[in-house]
Amino acid sequence: MTRTQTILLSLVLGVVAGLSLRALGHPGLLWLAGAIQPVGQMWVRALQMTLIPLIFAMVAQGAAQAVQGGRGGRLIGTALGVFFALLSLTALLSTITSETVLHLWPLPPHALAGLAPDNAQAPPGVAQQLLAIIPDNPVAAAAQGQIFPLVIFALAFGLAIARLKSADGSPSTLPATLAQIAQAMMVIVDWVLVAAPLGIFVLALGLATQSGLEVAHMLAVFVALCLGNSVMMALVCYLLVLACRAAPIAAFARAIAPAQAMAAGTSSSMATTPVMIEAALDRLKLPEDVAGLVIPMAVSLFRMGTVANAVPAVLVAAHAAGIEPSLLQLVVAGVAAVLASMTAGGLPGAAVIYAFYAPGLQVLGAPLAIMPLYIAVIAIPDPIITAASVTGDLTAATLVARLMKRGR
């Protein structure tokens, strides 16, 4: 079995075992289920310990490399503008649909009883959240696990080291050092993921024992929102191409279909990159510089499908923990999802979930411990999420080509 299949099986077995223990009601068995919970919590902490150095190294190194590349300034600027606009639109629409669904079909009030402690602190106030975006002490922010401020500092740090020179006038070697740090963290993550089936089984067992079918309800809503938002954004891409007259809509749909199929089959935007470039050059007839630069940038920075599932992940966790986000909190959480999607590329599967979801969860005060459950079920909608991301990548390249042509 693959790791994904093993994790899914562990989740199902944990939920079934927990529901069985809950139905039996035997005090000794229930005590045993509670006694082994520290095993699952230790696994979560082992995964979290790599998060801060991994995110900092990846974000700083990515920002430095982008500056040191220095080619195609106008093209890069146009591409980044298109990426940010489309990701912002994705966050907005995903927030509207997710909040609508969660209010029409509310989650059980105690779905996260096994994860959220009874004495959980209230979310910070609006003013405190806005001030916390810029860390006054980045070391303290890292020590406290405050990911969103750390991303801001890492971006500034990466831009700064890109301007440094070695003694012989060559570019600084700091970006390469940061890349090695990130690779070392990835090795540790791989080690920790060996125990993923056991950790997820124990966590699911504890949740099902305490919450019954409520946790299954919560995860089903999450998966449904991921699928719905991904399909919605793929349709929005077609509408944007049509509205901007970037390409004939029927020809565009035919041109990107092979890439969409490849994405759904592999669940990997990276593996689909050659097919996307071929579709851009041979089918969409985009300029070589646009296809050669924008599509690799999109794979690295522009993850429309990720934002479409990060928003419901954050909101589902918040509602399951009994948190009703304010309008400004929703806006800040959406910004966090957009920035995370553009800065946390290249991470391994479990770490990327933490990098994409954690900033928004922290903004709303939702428990980070829910993320191993997301890791277990994200494989279900992942083919559709990846297909939506690839649709967004080719849409962005088509729109950039249109804007560059209009600029000339």
C-alpha positions as CSV (number, residue, x, y, z in Angstrom):
1,M,0.0,0.0,0.0
2,T,1.1,3.6,-0.6
3,R,1.6,6.0,2.3
4,T,-1.6,7.8,1.3
5,Q,-3.6,4.6,1.3
6,T,-2.1,3.5,4.6
7,I,-2.9,6.9,6.2
8,L,-6.5,6.8,5.0
9,L,-6.9,3.2,6.3
10,S,-5.5,4.3,9.7
11,L,-8.0,7.1,9.9
12,V,-10.9,4.8,9.1
13,L,-9.7,2.1,11.5
14,G,-9.2,4.8,14.2
15,V,-12.7,6.2,13.7
16,V,-14.3,2.7,13.7
17,A,-12.4,1.6,16.8
18,G,-13.4,4.8,18.6
19,L,-17.0,4.5,17.7
20,S,-17.0,0.9,18.8
21,L,-15.5,1.8,22.2
22,R,-17.9,4.6,22.6
23,A,-20.8,2.2,21.9
24,L,-19.5,-0.4,24.3
25,G,-19.0,2.1,27.0
26,H,-16.6,-0.2,28.9
27,P,-14.7,2.0,31.5
28,G,-11.4,0.1,31.2
29,L,-11.3,0.3,27.4
30,L,-12.3,4.0,27.4
31,W,-9.5,4.7,30.0
32,L,-7.0,2.8,27.7
33,A,-8.1,4.9,24.7
34,G,-7.4,8.1,26.7
35,A,-4.1,6.7,28.1
36,I,-2.6,6.3,24.6
37,Q,-3.5,9.8,23.4
38,P,-0.1,11.2,24.3
39,V,1.4,8.9,21.6
40,G,-0.6,10.8,19.0
41,Q,0.2,14.1,20.5
42,M,3.9,13.3,20.5
43,W,3.7,12.5,16.8
44,V,2.0,15.8,16.1
45,R,4.7,17.7,18.1
46,A,7.4,15.8,16.2
47,L,5.9,17.0,12.9
48,Q,5.5,20.6,14.2
49,M,9.1,20.9,15.4
50,T,10.4,21.2,11.8
51,L,7.7,23.7,10.8
52,I,9.4,27.0,11.8
53,P,12.9,26.4,10.4
54,L,11.4,24.8,7.3
55,I,9.1,27.6,6.4
56,F,11.7,30.3,7.2
57,A,14.3,28.7,5.0
58,M,12.0,28.0,2.1
59,V,10.5,31.5,2.1
60,A,13.7,33.4,2.5
61,Q,15.5,31.3,-0.1
62,G,12.7,31.6,-2.6
63,A,12.6,35.4,-2.3
64,A,16.3,35.6,-2.7
65,Q,16.4,33.5,-5.8
66,A,13.6,35.5,-7.4
67,V,15.6,38.7,-7.0
68,Q,18.9,37.2,-8.1
69,G,17.3,35.7,-11.3
70,G,16.7,39.3,-12.5
71,R,15.3,38.4,-16.0
72,G,12.1,39.5,-17.5
73,G,11.3,42.2,-15.0
74,R,8.1,43.3,-16.7
75,L,7.0,39.8,-17.4
76,I,7.6,38.7,-13.9
77,G,5.8,41.7,-12.5
78,T,2.8,41.1,-14.7
79,A,2.7,37.4,-13.8
80,L,2.9,38.1,-10.0
81,G,0.1,40.7,-10.4
82,V,-2.1,38.1,-12.1
83,F,-1.2,35.5,-9.6
84,F,-2.1,37.7,-6.6
85,A,-5.3,38.9,-8.2
86,L,-6.5,35.4,-9.0
87,L,-5.6,34.0,-5.6
88,S,-7.4,36.9,-3.9
89,L,-10.5,36.2,-6.0
90,T,-10.2,32.5,-5.0
91,A,-9.9,33.4,-1.3
92,L,-12.9,35.7,-1.5
93,L,-15.2,33.2,-3.4
94,S,-14.1,30.3,-1.2
95,T,-14.8,32.3,1.9
96,I,-18.3,33.2,0.7
97,T,-19.2,29.6,-0.2
98,S,-17.6,28.0,2.9
99,E,-19.3,30.4,5.3
100,T,-22.6,30.0,3.5
101,V,-22.5,26.2,3.8
102,L,-21.3,26.3,7.4
103,H,-24.2,28.6,8.4
104,L,-26.8,26.6,6.4
105,W,-25.6,23.3,7.7
106,P,-23.8,24.0,11.0
107,L,-21.2,21.6,12.4
108,P,-21.7,19.8,15.7
109,P,-20.7,22.1,18.5
110,H,-18.3,19.5,20.1
111,A,-16.7,18.0,17.0
112,L,-13.2,18.9,18.3
113,A,-13.8,18.1,21.9
114,G,-10.8,15.8,21.9
115,L,-8.4,18.4,20.4
116,A,-9.6,21.8,21.8
117,P,-9.0,22.1,25.5
118,D,-11.9,23.4,27.7
119,N,-9.7,26.3,28.9
120,A,-8.7,27.4,25.3
121,Q,-8.0,31.1,25.1
122,A,-10.2,33.4,23.2
123,P,-8.9,34.6,19.8
124,P,-6.9,37.8,20.0
125,G,-8.7,41.1,19.3
126,V,-8.7,42.8,15.9
127,A,-6.1,45.4,16.8
128,Q,-3.8,42.8,18.3
129,Q,-4.1,40.7,15.1
130,L,-3.2,43.6,12.9
131,L,-0.2,44.6,15.0
132,A,1.0,41.0,15.1
133,I,1.4,40.8,11.3
134,I,4.8,42.7,11.7
135,P,6.8,41.0,14.4
136,D,8.7,43.3,16.8
137,N,10.8,40.3,17.7
138,P,11.1,37.6,14.9
139,V,13.0,35.3,17.2
140,A,10.2,35.4,19.8
141,A,7.6,34.9,17.0
142,A,9.4,31.8,15.8
143,A,9.7,30.5,19.4
144,Q,6.0,31.0,19.9
145,G,5.1,29.3,16.6
146,Q,3.6,32.5,15.1
147,I,3.9,31.5,11.4
148,F,2.3,34.4,9.6
149,P,4.7,37.1,11.1
150,L,7.6,34.7,10.5
151,V,6.6,34.6,6.8
152,I,6.7,38.4,6.6
153,F,10.1,38.5,8.2
154,A,11.4,35.7,6.0
155,L,10.3,37.6,2.9
156,A,12.1,40.7,4.0
157,F,15.2,38.7,4.9
158,G,15.2,36.9,1.5
159,L,15.0,40.2,-0.3
160,A,17.9,41.6,1.7
161,I,20.3,38.7,1.3
162,A,19.7,38.8,-2.5
163,R,21.5,42.1,-2.5
164,L,24.5,40.8,-0.6
165,K,27.8,40.0,-2.4
166,S,30.7,37.8,-1.5
167,A,34.2,39.0,-1.2
168,D,34.9,38.3,-4.9
169,G,31.7,40.2,-6.0
170,S,29.7,37.0,-6.7
171,P,26.2,36.6,-5.3
172,S,25.9,35.6,-1.7
173,T,25.9,31.8,-0.9
174,L,23.3,32.3,1.8
175,P,20.4,31.2,-0.4
176,A,22.2,27.9,-1.0
177,T,22.7,27.4,2.7
178,L,19.0,28.1,3.3
179,A,18.1,25.5,0.7
180,Q,20.3,22.9,2.5
181,I,18.6,23.8,5.8
182,A,15.2,23.2,4.2
183,Q,16.3,19.9,2.7
184,A,17.5,18.8,6.2
185,M,14.1,19.6,7.6
186,M,12.5,17.6,4.9
187,V,14.6,14.6,5.8
188,I,13.3,14.9,9.4
189,V,9.8,15.2,8.2
190,D,10.2,12.0,6.2
191,W,11.4,10.2,9.3
192,V,8.4,11.5,11.3
193,L,6.0,10.4,8.6
194,V,7.1,6.8,9.0
195,A,4.9,6.8,12.2
196,A,2.0,8.6,10.5
197,P,-0.3,5.6,10.4
198,L,0.1,5.0,14.2
199,G,-0.2,8.7,15.1
200,I,-3.3,9.3,13.0
201,F,-4.9,6.0,14.3
202,V,-4.4,7.2,17.9
203,L,-5.7,10.7,17.2
204,A,-8.8,9.4,15.3
205,L,-9.4,6.9,18.0
206,G,-9.5,9.6,20.7
207,L,-11.7,12.0,18.6
208,A,-14.2,9.3,17.7
209,T,-14.3,8.0,21.3
210,Q,-15.1,11.5,22.6
211,S,-17.1,13.0,19.7
212,G,-18.7,10.0,18.0
213,L,-19.8,10.6,14.4
214,E,-19.4,14.4,14.8
215,V,-15.7,14.2,13.7
216,A,-16.8,12.2,10.6
217,H,-19.4,14.9,9.9
218,M,-16.8,17.6,10.1
219,L,-14.3,15.9,7.8
220,A,-17.1,15.1,5.3
221,V,-18.0,18.8,5.2
222,F,-14.3,19.7,4.7
223,V,-13.9,17.3,1.8
224,A,-17.2,18.5,0.2
225,L,-16.1,22.1,0.4
226,C,-12.7,21.3,-1.1
227,L,-14.3,19.6,-4.0
228,G,-16.9,22.3,-4.5
229,N,-14.5,25.2,-4.3
230,S,-12.0,23.6,-6.7
231,V,-14.7,23.0,-9.3
232,M,-16.1,26.5,-8.8
233,M,-12.7,28.1,-9.4
234,A,-12.0,26.0,-12.5
235,L,-15.3,27.3,-14.0
236,V,-14.3,30.8,-13.0
237,C,-11.1,30.4,-15.0
238,Y,-13.1,29.6,-18.1
239,L,-15.2,32.7,-17.5
240,L,-12.1,34.9,-17.1
241,V,-10.6,33.7,-20.3
242,L,-13.9,34.4,-22.1
243,A,-14.4,37.8,-20.5
244,C,-10.8,39.0,-21.2
245,R,-10.9,37.6,-24.7
246,A,-7.6,35.9,-24.0
247,A,-8.4,32.9,-26.2
248,P,-11.5,31.3,-27.8
249,I,-13.2,29.4,-25.0
250,A,-13.7,26.2,-26.9
251,A,-10.1,26.1,-28.1
252,F,-8.9,26.9,-24.6
253,A,-10.9,24.1,-23.1
254,R,-9.6,21.6,-25.6
255,A,-6.0,22.8,-25.2
256,I,-5.9,22.4,-21.4
257,A,-7.8,19.1,-21.2
258,P,-4.7,16.9,-21.5
259,A,-3.0,18.8,-18.7
260,Q,-6.1,18.5,-16.5
261,A,-6.2,14.8,-17.0
262,M,-2.5,14.5,-16.2
263,A,-3.0,16.5,-13.0
264,A,-5.9,14.4,-11.8
265,G,-4.1,11.2,-12.5
266,T,-0.8,12.2,-10.8
267,S,-2.1,14.7,-8.2
268,S,1.1,16.6,-8.9
269,S,1.4,20.0,-10.5
270,M,5.1,19.5,-10.8
271,A,4.7,16.3,-12.7
272,T,2.2,18.0,-15.0
273,T,4.5,20.9,-15.9
274,P,5.8,19.4,-19.2
275,V,2.3,18.8,-20.3
276,M,1.3,22.3,-19.4
277,I,4.2,23.8,-21.3
278,E,3.3,21.7,-24.3
279,A,-0.3,22.8,-24.1
280,A,0.8,26.5,-23.8
281,L,3.2,26.4,-26.8
282,D,1.5,23.9,-29.2
283,R,-2.1,24.3,-28.4
284,L,-2.6,27.8,-27.0
285,K,0.2,29.2,-29.2
286,L,1.5,31.4,-26.3
287,P,4.9,33.2,-26.8
288,E,7.9,31.1,-25.8
289,D,9.0,33.5,-23.1
290,V,5.5,33.5,-21.5
291,A,5.2,29.8,-21.5
292,G,8.8,29.2,-20.4
293,L,8.7,31.6,-17.5
294,V,5.1,32.0,-16.3
295,I,4.2,28.3,-16.1
296,P,7.2,27.4,-13.9
297,M,6.5,30.5,-11.8
298,A,2.9,29.4,-11.5
299,V,3.9,25.9,-10.4
300,S,6.1,27.5,-7.7
301,L,4.0,30.4,-6.5
302,F,0.4,30.2,-7.8
303,R,-1.7,27.4,-6.2
304,M,-5.3,28.3,-6.8
305,G,-6.5,24.8,-5.7
306,T,-4.6,25.1,-2.5
307,V,-6.2,28.4,-1.5
308,A,-9.6,26.9,-2.5
309,N,-9.1,24.2,0.1
310,A,-7.1,26.1,2.7
311,V,-10.0,28.5,3.3
312,P,-12.5,25.8,4.1
313,A,-9.9,24.0,6.2
314,V,-9.5,27.1,8.4
315,L,-13.2,27.9,8.6
316,V,-14.3,24.3,9.3
317,A,-11.8,24.1,12.1
318,A,-12.9,27.4,13.6
319,H,-16.6,26.5,13.4
320,A,-16.0,23.0,14.9
321,A,-14.2,24.7,17.8
322,G,-17.1,27.0,18.4
323,I,-15.5,30.1,16.9
324,E,-17.5,32.6,14.9
325,P,-15.1,34.7,12.8
326,S,-15.7,38.4,12.4
327,L,-15.5,40.0,9.0
328,L,-12.0,41.4,9.5
329,Q,-10.8,38.0,10.8
330,L,-12.1,36.4,7.6
331,V,-10.2,39.0,5.6
332,V,-7.0,38.4,7.5
333,A,-7.4,34.6,7.3
334,G,-7.9,34.9,3.5
335,V,-4.7,37.1,3.2
336,A,-2.9,34.5,5.3
337,A,-4.0,31.7,2.9
338,V,-2.9,33.7,-0.2
339,L,0.5,34.6,1.2
340,A,1.1,31.0,2.4
341,S,0.2,29.6,-1.0
342,M,2.7,31.9,-2.7
343,T,5.6,31.4,-0.2
344,A,5.5,27.8,1.0
345,G,6.4,25.9,-2.2
346,G,8.5,22.8,-2.4
347,L,7.4,21.3,1.0
348,P,6.7,17.6,1.5
349,G,3.1,16.6,1.7
350,A,2.5,16.8,5.5
351,A,4.6,19.9,6.0
352,V,2.8,21.7,3.1
353,I,-0.5,21.2,4.9
354,Y,0.9,22.8,8.0
355,A,2.5,25.7,6.0
356,F,-0.8,26.4,4.1
357,Y,-3.3,26.0,6.9
358,A,-1.5,27.0,10.1
359,P,-1.4,30.8,9.6
360,G,-5.2,31.0,9.0
361,L,-5.9,28.7,11.9
362,Q,-3.8,30.9,14.2
363,V,-5.5,34.0,13.0
364,L,-8.9,32.6,14.0
365,G,-7.6,30.8,17.2
366,A,-8.6,27.3,15.9
367,P,-6.6,24.3,17.1
368,L,-3.6,23.3,15.1
369,A,-4.0,19.7,16.2
370,I,-6.7,19.2,13.7
371,M,-4.2,19.2,10.8
372,P,-3.2,15.5,11.1
373,L,-6.9,14.7,10.3
374,Y,-6.8,17.0,7.3
375,I,-3.6,15.2,6.2
376,A,-5.4,11.9,6.4
377,V,-8.4,12.9,4.2
378,I,-6.9,15.5,1.8
379,A,-6.0,12.7,-0.6
380,I,-9.7,12.3,-1.4
381,P,-10.2,15.7,-3.1
382,D,-6.5,16.0,-4.1
383,P,-7.0,15.0,-7.8
384,I,-9.7,17.6,-8.3
385,I,-7.6,20.2,-6.3
386,T,-4.6,19.6,-8.5
387,A,-6.7,19.7,-11.7
388,A,-8.0,23.1,-10.5
389,S,-4.5,24.4,-9.8
390,V,-3.3,23.3,-13.3
391,T,-6.4,25.0,-14.8
392,G,-5.4,28.2,-12.9
393,D,-1.8,27.9,-14.1
394,L,-2.7,27.8,-17.8
395,T,-5.4,30.5,-17.3
396,A,-2.8,32.8,-15.7
397,A,-0.3,32.2,-18.5
398,T,-3.0,32.9,-21.1
399,L,-4.0,36.1,-19.3
400,V,-0.4,37.3,-18.9
401,A,0.2,36.7,-22.6
402,R,-2.9,38.8,-23.3
403,L,-1.7,41.6,-21.0
404,M,1.8,41.6,-22.5
405,K,0.4,41.8,-26.0
406,R,-1.8,44.7,-25.0
407,G,1.1,46.5,-23.4
408,R,3.1,46.3,-26.6
